[in-house]
Amino acid sequence: MKTVMGAAAAAFSMFSALPVPQVPWDQRNMRWMLAAFPLVGLAAGGACWGWSALCGLLALPDILQGAGLCLLPVLITGGVHLDGYADTCDALASHASPQRRQEILKDPHLGAFAAIRLCVYFLASFALWTALPRYDGPAFLLAFCLSRALSGLAIAALPLARNTGLAHTFAAAADRNRLRTLLAVLSALLAALLCLRGMAGISMTAAALGVFLRYRSMAQRLFGGISGDLAGWFLQTAELWMLAAACAAQYLESCGPFM
């Protein structure tokens, strides 16, 4: 139990802005930290679910609900994954060699392409959350957990780009074989539960798996392997596409009899 609590505290300390008890970053706590990563998704999904329920209770306008749903995951995580998303967008826009792309990932400055993509990301996220016909709390709770389970699985299962950085630190501290099995089973379970939510859940699962396959191919072909920044790109991209898939599926369901 002490190991589980330590891993969970380390995961929240690293991947969220929520106040948690400070634990030492030692081998014991970091060994299973990636396995506890989906718990951060549970917190983000729970916060969004609560906000949606509050908006319904107070009859708040859709635009206010959409703004809250767009911003809450960023507030919960402190933007840690958006940082990697922005760096990856800059590196992808360079059309340079894998080695040069890795150098761009390590550059702390925000490039023009990253700024543009962040604006596009938030505009798309806000529009989709506002246009979403119905907020399915359990489905998005599972979606936030699934994106993190798949992100951890990639670090545990796929080749890393270099022997430095956070991704390498997490992978080196973990029992990769056991962690890979655990996260694969957890991802499959979350995907199955999400599919039980109906057509929207099936569409969200397909979107997440599609982005994961794209992520695996892109990381190996353009960057030489997985890194922490690429993991942030995957998580943000997967969640945006899952949201788009849910929105499209709900609209298609609502107009089904007329098609």
Secondary structure, 3 states (H helix, E strand, C coil): CHHHHHHHHHHHHHHCCCCCCCCCCCHHHHHCHHHHCHHHHHHHHHHHHHHHHHHHHHCCCHHHHHHHHHHHHHHHHCCHHHHHHHHHHHHHHHCCCHHHHHHHHHCCCCCHHHHHHHHHHHHHHHHHHHHCCCCCHHHHHHHHHHHHHHHHHHHHHCCECCCCCHHHHHHHHCCHHHHHHHHHHHHHHHHHHHHCCCHHHHHHHHHHHHHHHHHHHHHHHHHCCECHHHHHHHHHHHHHHHHHHHHHHHHHHHCHHHC
